[in-house]
Amino acid sequence: MDVKVEKSRIIKPLYETTPHPITNYIPLSVFDKVTFDAHIAVIYAYHPPTHPTPPTYAFELGLRKTLAIYRELAGRLGKDESGNLVIFLNDSGVRFIEAKVENVLDHSILLKPSPILLSLHPSFKDMDDLIQIQITRFTCGSMIVGFIIHHQVADGHSASNFLMAWS
């Protein structure tokens, strides 16, 4: 199975009605500071929908609106003037990757560890972003949403909240 990246771009928050706050950064909590300083990968696989799959621009617009609410995910980790770890609320954005596979999704590949799984989410290499998202479409209409998120910024619960808001 060959995963071909078609597009990769930075998506920034879209503030529709309320201007973004003036706050420059938010400090990490004590719990954030003691957890792993690493990105975590998650993959969600979806069967073909009974109606047409939403176009990519719908995913992108929803992501831009959601980033206006979850502004910290569009920021960057750094240190404040006192050397404390913070999230800079600079709206730098998140990487959004579109990929495709010229084949049907064989769900059995998702049931055991395999190198192919690494191509179904963004790469961990040289990553500044706190979150990166990859949508991989298959010829059968199935789709995989793979993302990596920085663990000091979002645990499983908050990452799920973000994904629910985006959906």
C-alpha positions in Angstrom: 0.0 0.0 0.0 1.5 3.2 -1.2 0.4 6.4 0.6 0.9 9.5 -1.7 0.9 12.9 -0.1 -1.0 15.3 -2.3 -0.9 18.6 -0.3 0.6 19.9 2.9 -0.1 23.3 4.3 -0.5 25.3 7.5 -4.0 26.0 8.7 -4.5 29.0 11.0 -7.4 29.9 13.2 -10.4 31.7 11.7 -11.9 34.3 14.2 -15.4 35.0 12.9 -17.2 37.0 15.5 -14.9 37.6 18.4 -11.3 38.9 18.1 -8.7 36.7 19.5 -7.6 37.4 23.0 -4.6 39.7 23.7 -2.9 37.1 26.0 0.5 36.3 24.6 1.0 32.9 26.3 -0.5 30.5 28.8 1.7 28.6 31.3 1.8 24.8 31.4 0.2 23.3 34.6 2.3 21.2 37.0 0.7 18.1 35.4 1.7 19.2 31.9 5.2 19.7 33.0 5.7 16.2 34.5 4.2 14.3 31.6 6.1 13.1 28.5 7.7 15.8 26.4 6.7 14.0 23.2 4.1 13.8 20.4 1.6 11.0 20.5 0.1 9.5 17.3 -3.6 8.5 16.9 -5.3 7.0 13.9 -9.1 6.8 13.2 -10.4 4.7 10.3 -13.9 5.4 8.8 -15.9 3.2 6.5 -17.3 4.8 3.4 -20.2 7.0 4.2 -23.6 6.4 2.8 -23.6 9.9 1.4 -20.8 11.6 -0.5 -17.6 12.2 1.6 -17.3 15.8 2.6 -14.9 17.8 0.4 -11.5 18.7 1.9 -12.4 22.4 2.1 -15.2 21.4 4.6 -12.6 19.7 6.9 -10.3 22.7 6.5 -12.9 25.3 7.3 -14.1 23.3 10.3 -10.5 23.0 11.5 -9.9 26.8 11.2 -13.0 27.5 13.2 -12.1 25.0 15.9 -8.6 26.4 16.2 -10.1 29.8 17.0 -11.7 28.0 20.1 -8.7 25.8 20.9 -6.2 28.5 20.2 -3.4 26.9 22.2 -3.1 24.1 19.6 -2.2 26.6 16.9 0.6 28.0 19.1 4.1 26.9 20.0 5.8 25.6 23.1 8.5 27.9 24.5 9.8 29.5 27.7 8.7 32.8 29.2 11.0 35.5 30.6 11.4 33.5 33.8 12.3 30.2 32.0 8.9 28.5 32.6 7.4 26.3 29.9 4.5 28.1 28.2 2.3 27.8 25.1 2.8 31.0 23.0 -0.6 31.9 21.6 0.9 33.1 18.3 -1.6 31.5 15.9 1.3 29.9 14.0 -1.2 27.2 12.9 -1.2 23.4 12.4 0.0 21.3 9.5 -2.8 19.8 7.5 -1.9 17.0 5.1 -4.0 15.4 2.3 -3.0 12.0 1.1 -4.5 9.2 -0.9 -4.1 5.5 -1.5 -4.9 4.0 -4.9 -6.4 1.0 -3.3 -9.2 -0.1 -1.0 -8.7 0.0 2.7 -7.9 -3.5 4.1 -9.0 -3.1 7.7 -6.7 -6.0 8.7 -3.7 -3.7 8.4 -5.1 -1.7 11.3 -5.2 -4.8 13.6 -1.4 -5.5 14.0 1.7 -3.4 14.2 3.1 -2.6 10.8 5.4 0.0 9.2 2.5 1.0 6.9 0.7 2.5 9.9 3.5 5.1 10.2 2.5 6.5 6.8 -1.2 7.0 7.9 -0.3 9.9 10.3 2.1 12.8 9.9 5.8 12.3 10.5 7.4 13.1 13.8 10.5 14.5 12.1 11.5 18.2 12.7 8.2 19.1 14.3 7.4 22.5 15.8 3.6 22.2 15.5 1.7 21.1 18.6 -0.7 19.2 16.3 -0.5 17.9 12.8 -3.4 16.2 10.9 -3.4 13.9 7.9 -6.5 12.8 6.0 -5.9 9.8 3.8 -8.6 8.8 1.3 -8.9 5.4 -0.3 -10.5 4.4 -3.6 -13.3 2.5 -1.8 -14.4 5.8 0.0 -12.9 4.8 3.3 -10.9 7.5 5.1 -8.3 7.6 7.8 -7.7 10.6 10.0 -4.3 10.4 11.5 -2.9 13.0 13.8 0.0 13.7 16.2 -0.4 15.9 19.2 2.1 17.1 21.8 1.4 15.3 25.1 2.3 18.3 27.3 -0.4 20.4 25.6 -3.2 17.8 25.3 -3.9 14.5 27.1 -6.3 12.0 25.6 -9.4 13.7 27.0 -8.6 17.1 25.8 -7.5 15.8 22.4 -10.9 14.0 22.1 -12.7 17.2 23.0 -10.8 19.0 20.2 -11.7 16.3 17.7 -15.3 16.3 18.8 -15.5 20.1 18.4 -13.9 19.8 14.9 -16.4 17.2 13.9 
